[in-house]
Amino acid sequence: MKEKKVTIKEVAALAGVSISSVSRYLADPKSIQPLAAYNIKNAIRELQYEPNSFAQNLKRGKSNIVGLVVPHMEYFFGKVCGVVSDYFYERRYVTFVCETDSDGAKERFYIQELLNQKAAGIIVAPSGQNTQYLQNVARNYKNLIAIDRLEDIGCDIVLENHRENAYRLLSWLLKNKPCHQILMLFGWVDSYNTRMCLAGSGQAFEENGKKESEILRIFTARKIEVVMDALERLAARVKPGERPLIVAFGSDILEYVVMGLHQRYPEWIGRVDVAGFAQAGTADKLGIECSLVIKNPESVGITAAELLHKKLIGEKKEDTTRVYDIKVQDQF
């Protein structure tokens, strides 16, 4: 049978004090007379009372909870979550990580629950599906930081410039890696980052006079089976003697490409150019030569955490919002 949970009323009765005295003790032991505090502490120990932190947060109107709302926990966002959690742990905050799977409804639910629990601050990688809702949140809730998406929601944003990075990478590839067929592999079709990568690469194609008939764009939803199918489609387009180029905008997509080359098209290795966005160390793990933009999730996470913490302790009070562009490293 489930044990009955000890209530604050029982603690107060055993300690011989009022319920309000126990509440004040839980919020600040120094606010209670020493003898009463001693009796309350002993009663809590004897009854093994566990305070309801959520109820306390609602009553105080604040908490030591920091919410981190991200689309998934792989690669880039896994690193971001790790550094943000460590940063706030060192400052005695609890980080709640909420994974949305890029689902707008889940994103909105998690943010609203964090607000209901009086979270001290929230860091979100917005999906692009809740812009108006997030704008309303930002107007009334000042401790909000956005990451990785340049979405106009009225708060500070920390990101890497995906449009500029894609433009720079493709411009270099088109000048240094002559090719007839290009396979472009993106993540989700409706994501902000995909739109930015499309815009940047599109500008590079236009400036270099690349024909649309030589470009195959695939939205993979980060699924390995879609990448494998894309490689098959590319193989059907490549003529004998041509050297294709494969560009993958994401570490996971890039790894799927290399797996596909080893498993299905080993004859292409050394005769196909591979490029894309990746994490530090990805090139060594892949074992083939690649032209890469090395993303910097640690800097994104630390910068966002520092900005939020300054808001929490009152060091950042101005109403103006800023975009913090994190620099990346090129390996091409």
N, C-alpha and C positions, 0 to 999 in steps of 0.2 A: 504493500500500500504506500501511496505517496505521503511523505511526512508533511504535516501542517507547517507552513512557513511562519516563523516568529514575527510578530508585528511590533511596530514602534510603541504601541500602547502597552504591550507586555514589558518591554524594556523600561518604560517610564514607571510602571507599577513596581517592578523589582527594585529599581533605583530609588524609589520614593520621591520622584520629581514629576513635573508636568511633561506632557508630550512636547510642548513647545521648547522646553529646556533641552530635551533630547535632540530635537531638530536643530537647535542652535549649536549644540555640542558637535553634531555631525558636520555642520558647516564650518565651525571654527571652535575647537576645544577651549581656546583661551577666552572665549566670550562667556564662559560659565564659571561660577565660583569653584575654587579648587576642590572642595569636598564633594560638591554635586558632580563635578567632572569625574572624580575618582569613582563615585558610586555608579555613574553611567557606564564608564569604561568596564567596570567589573560585571555589570549586568549584561553588557553586550557580549563579553567573553563567556559568561556562564550560559547564556541562552543561545550562543553562536548566531547572533543576529547579523544578517547581511543587509546593509542599506540598499534601497532601491535607487540606484544612481539616476535612472531615467526620471523617476518621480522628483528627485531632488533638482535635477536640471530644469524641469518644467517649473518648479516653484521658484528657483533662483533666477530663471530667465537666461541662463548661460550654462556652459558645460566645458569640459576639457576634451571634447570630441572634435576631431577634424575629419571631414568627409572627403573621399577621393573617388570621383565617378569617372570611370574609363570604359572604353568599348570592349577591351579584352585585357588579359594579363600576360600576353606573349610578347617577346622581343622588346620593342621600344617601351611599351607601357609597363611591362614587368619591371624594367630598370627604373622607370619613373616612380612606380609605387614603392620600390625598395628604398630609394634615397629619401623620398618624402616621409615614409614611415619612420626611418631612422632619425631623420632631422627632428621630427616632433616627439619621438620617444625621448630623446635627449632633453627635451623641454617639458617633459611630463604630460604630454597629450597622447590620447589614444586615437589612432588612425583607423577609420572604417573604410575599407575598399569595397566599392560597389561596381560590379561588372555588368554592363548593359547589353553586350552583344550587338551594339549599334542599333538597339531597339528604342525608338523614341518614347514609347509608353513606359518601358522600364527605367529609362533615364529620368523621366519626369517623376515617377513614383519614388525613386531613391532620393532625389533632391528634396521632394516634399517631405519625406520621412525624416531626413536629416534636419530640415527646418523645424519640423514638429518636435524633434528631440533637442532643440535648441543647440545645435552644433555650433561650436565656436567659429568655424570657418569651413568653406567648401572649395575644393579644387576640382574643376570639371573639364573634360575634353568633350565639348558639345557635339552632338550628332548632326546638327543642322536641322533637326525636326521640331525643335521646341524654342525657336528664336524669340517669339513674342512672350512666351512663358518666362524664359530666362531674363528677358528685358524687364519684366515686372518684378522678378525676384531681385535683380540688381538694383532696382530703384529703392527697395525697402531693406535690403540686406547687403551691407557694405563689405562684408568679409567673403567676397566671392572672387576667385581667380580662374581664368580660362587658360587652357593649354592646348597647343598643337593645332588649333583651328582659329582662323582669323574671322570669327563670327561676331557681328556687331550686336553685343548684348549689354554693353555699358559697363564693362569692368576691365581691369588690366588683363593683358593676354601675353603669354610666354610661348613662343613657337620658333620653329625653324622655317625659313622661307622656302616652301616647297616649289613655288613657281620659279623663283630664281635658281634654285638648285637644279631643277629639271632642265631649265633653259641652258644653264652653264654646262651640264653634263652632255646634253644632246648636241650642243654647238661644238664641243670638243670632239665628240665621237664622229660627227659628220665630216669634220675636217681631217681627222687622223685615222679613222677606221672606215675606209671606203666599202660600201655594201650596196646590194641591189634589193634585198628584202629585209625589213625590220619588223620584229615582233615586239610589241609594246604590251607589257603585262601590268595591269593596275589592280587595286584592291576592289572596293565596292563601287558600283557605278554611281551611287548618289552621295558619296562622301565628299567633304570639302577638300581633303587632300588630293583626291583623284582629280577634281576640277582644276586644282592648282597645277598639278603635274601635266594635265592635258594642255592647259594654257601655256605653260613654259615650254614644253616640248613642241607644241604647235607653232610657237613663235620661231623656234630654232629651225623647224622644217621649212617654214615660209621663207626665212632669210637665206637658207641654203638651197632653195629651189627643189626640195625633195618632192617627188611625185606621190600623190595619195595612193596610187595603185601599188606602190611598193611598201606601204605601211599597213600592218595588221594590228589593230587595237583590240585587246581582250580584257574584259573585267572579270577577274577570277573569284571575287568574294573570298579570296585567300584559301581556296580549296585546291588540293593537289590534283584531283581528277580533272579540274578545269585547265590547270597548267599543262597536264599531260596531253589533253585534247588539243590545246593550242600549239604544242610542239608538233603534233601530227599535222595540223593544218599548215604550219610553216613548212614542214617537209614537203608537202604537196605543191608548194609554190616555188621552192628553190630549184633552179635549173642547174645542170651540171657545170661545175667550175665557179659557181657563185659562192660568195662568202657572206652568210647571213649575220645579222646583228640581233641579239636578244637583250632587251632592257626590262628589268624587273624592279618595280617601285615598292620594295619591301624586303626585309631580310628573309622572311619565311618564303615568299614567292621566289626569291633568288635561290634559296636552298632547294626548292622543288624543281627548279629548272636544272640545276646541276645533277640532282637525282635522276631526272628524266634523260639527261644526256648520257649518263653512265649506264642506265638500264636499257634504254631504247635506241639511242643514237650514239654509241661510242665512237663511231667513225667520224663524228663531227668534232670531237675534242681536238683542239689545236687548229680546227678549220672553221670555227665559229667564234665570233666575238660576243662576250657576255659582259653586261654592265648593269648598274642599278644603284639603289639605296641599300645600305647595310649597316650593321653594328660593328663596333671595333672588334677585330679578331675574326670577322666573317671570312675574309679572304684566305686566311691560313686554314680555316676549317674546311673550306670548299675544295682546296687543293688544285684549283685551276686559275689561270690568270684572268683577272676581272678589272674593269674600270669602275671605280666606286665613289659614291658620295657617302662618307662615314657620318652617320647620325650621332647626336650627342644627347641621349636621354638623361644622363646624369645632370648635365648643366640645366636642362629644361626643368627637371624636378627640383633641384636645389634653388634655382632662381624663383620658381613659383612658391616654394616653401618659405623662402626668406621674405618675399613680398607679403605673403599671408601673415606671417608671424609679426611683421612690422605693423600690420593693421590690428592684430590682436592685442599688441602691447601699446598701441596708440602712437606709434612713431610715424605712421603714414596717414595723414588726415585730409590731404587735398582731394578735391572731388574730380579732378581731371584724370582721365584714363590714358594708359600708355600701352604700346605694343613693344615687347622685349624680344628682339630678333637674336636667337642663339646661333652662333657661327658653327659651321660644320667643317670637316676636313675632306679634302679631295685626295683620292688615290688613283689618278689617271694622268 
